[in-house]
Amino acid sequence: MYINQEIKKDIFKTYGKSEADTGSAEGQIALFTTRINHLTKHLKANKKDKGTQRALINMVGKRRRLLDYLKEKEINRYREIIKKLNLRK
């Protein structure tokens, strides 16, 4: 798979509190962003892959829900993760 344990640990260490903190919203959002970027590249080359297209849409929805949760609970953490990942609404 394109995301192995070392890459996940690096993502959680960079965006989360620690590499063992896999439950933080920031870490999960960063992981979803990495996976979304990978699937987007895949779909540019394979336009008829409907299964991957459906998975991508589901992942974007999950990331959006996490971002909405973070925006409601702690707006400063939301702004920080948006800035780090270069996301925009």
Residue, then its C-alpha position, 0 to 999 in steps of 0.5 A: m500500500y502507498i501509506n505504510q506505518e513509517i509514513k503514518k507515524d510521520i504524519f501523526k508526529t507532524y500534525g498530531k500531538s505525538e506519533a502514538d496519538t492517532g485519534s486527534a482530529e488534526g492527525q486524522i485530517a492530515l491522513f485523509t488529506t494524504r490519501i485524498n491527494h493520492l487517489t486524485k492522482h490515481l483518478k487523473a490517470n484512470k478516469k473510469d475507476k468508479g470504485t476509487q471515485r466513490a471511495l474518494i468522495n466518501m473520504v472527502g466527506k469524512r474529512r469535511r465532517l472532521l473539519d466542521y467538528l474542529k471548527e465548532k469546538e476549537i476555532n484556533r486548532y481549525r485555523e492552524i490545520i487549514k494553514k498547515l495543510n493549505l486547505r480552503k473552504 
